């Protein structure tokens, strides 16, 4: 006895129907929910009405409806690679820096209202300030004129010498050079005014001629 064609088609169609339902549910979940992970603040923007969730107290899934959602890492590590003309020598400064956002909810909402995304905030609000300070401190370092106690003068002297004589492998020969320059850059960053009171911690990697 032959099998009913309708029943055969129904058996074939069921897996597709189930798969379609699962995909639809996942799409709905993806669009209408967001996850607040570790080390981040998430802002839901419903036509200008902002809701803030932070990992420290609001971790997990949250209903967003069809509102826009933006994730802001509360602490983010970035790399820097910048060409600088220092004392007549073209060098490339490399390093890393960590951007830490404030905990204040109103400041975080102000950040979102002003920039709209974490990428714009970093690219427009943080990176230009860091690049300017690194360039200025490398081109016109505050340690050019020796001052301070014996240890400080020796460190500055080593740094000034290293600025004028790049080693054959392209790396500044004196560790004091990197330490002193990194310290001067960090002093400037601590005094700088970053949007919404963010803080930046800089670590100088090394300086080469290329």
N, C-alpha and C positions, 0 to 999 in steps of 0.2 A: 504494500500500500504506500503510495507516494506521500511525502510530507507536504503539508499545506504551505504554499508559497508565501502567504501573508504572515504566517507564524514564523517562517524562516527570516523574512525581512525584518520582523519585529525583534527577533533575537539579535540580528546584526545592528539594528538601530539603537538598541538600549545602551551599549557602551559609549556610542557617540553622544547620546543625550546626557548621560552621566558626566562625561568629560566636558561637554559644553556648559553644564550647570556648575561644575567645579570651577571652570575658567571664569564664568560670570561672577561667581561668588568671590573669587580671588581678586578680580578686577574691582569689584565693589569695595572690598576690604582695603585694597591698595589706595583707591581714590578717597575713601571716606575716613580712613584711620591713618594715624602716624605713630611712629615709635620714638620715644624719648630715650636715647641710649646714654651710656656713661660719658661724662665729660662734655655735655652739650646742653644748650638752651634752645628750645623750639618755640617759635612764635607763629600762632595762627592769626591770619589777617583776613577778616571778614569785612570787606568794604571799609577799611580804616579802623574797625574795632579790633583791638589787639588782645590776644590771650597768650600768656607766657607760661610755659612749662619748663622746669629745670630738673636735670637728672638727680640732683641731691634730694629732691622731695617729690618729684612727679614722674619718676621713671616708669617706663612701660608704654602700653598702647593708649591712645586718646582719640576720641571722635573729632573729626575735623569737618565733616560734611563736605561741601564742595569749595571750602575756603582755601586760600593760598597758605602754604606752610613753608617756613624757612628754618633750616637748622644752622645754629651758630656754635661751633666748638668753643667751649669756655677756655680752653688752653690749646693752642695750635703751634706746632713747630714748623718753621719755614727756613729755607736755605737762601743764602745770598752769594752771588757771584758778580762782582762789579769791577769794571776797568777804571783805573784812577791814574792820573799823572802825578807822581810824587817825586818832588825834588829833581825834576827833569827825566825821571825814569818811568816808563809806562808799566804799571803793575796791575795784577788782577787780585783783588781782595776776595777771599772766600770765608764764609762763616755760617753760623746758624743763629736763629733767634726765635724766642718763644713769646707769642702774644697771648696775654691773659686778660680776659674780659672781666669787668666788675660784677659783683653779685647783685647789685641794686637793680630791682625789676624795672623801675622807671627809666634808668639809663639804658638798659637793654632794649626797651621799647623805643626809646629815642634813637638808638642806633638803627633799628629796623626802619623807623619812619624816615630817617635821613638817607639811608643807603639802599634799603630794600632787599639786600642779599649779603651773605657773608663774603662772597667773592668781591663784590663792589667795595665793601668795607675794607677788606685787606688791600685790594689793588689801589684804591683811591685814597684811603684814610691812613694806612699804616706804612706800606712799602715806600712811598715817596719820602716820608720823613726819615725812615731808616737809611735809605740810599743817600739822602742829602747829608746826614750826620756822618756816615761812613766816609763819604767823599771829602767833606770839609776837614775831618780829623786826620785823614791820611795825607791830604794835600798840604794842610797848614796845621800841623800838630802843635798842641799846647806845650809839648815837652821839648821844643826846639831850644829854648833858653834854659840852661841848667840852673836849678834852684833846689832848695830843700836840704835834707841832711845828706851824709856821705852815701848811704845806701841808695837814696832816691837819685842823687846826682850820678852815681855810677850806672844805675839802670837807665837813666835818661841819656847818658853818654853812649851807652851801648846801643840804645835805640837810634840815636842820631847817626852813629857810625853805620848801623845796618841799613838805614834809609839811603845812605850814599854809596854803599857797596853791596850790591845784591850778589849772593853766592853763585858759583858756577851752575848749580843745579836749580837756580831760580828761587830758592826759599831763603828768607831772611835768616842770616846765620845766628843771630843772638836771640835766645828765648826771651830775654828781657824786652826785645823789640815788640814781639807779639803781645806779651803780657801788658806792657805799658800802653800800646795802642788800643788793645781791647778794653783796658781800664778807662782810658779817655773816652772811648766811644760809649761805654756804658754810663759814664757820668753824664754825658750829653743826653742819652736816652732817658735817664732818670729825671732830668730836668725838662724834657720835652713835653708838650701838651698833645697827647693823642686823643682822638675823638672818644667821647663818653668815658674818659678816664682809664683807658686800657693801659696796661703795663707791658714793657718789652724788655726781655733779658737776652743779651747778646753774647755769643761766644765766638771769638775770632779763631778761624781755622788756621789758614796760612796765606802767605802772599807770594805770588810768583810773577815772573816777567811775562808769562803768557796766560 
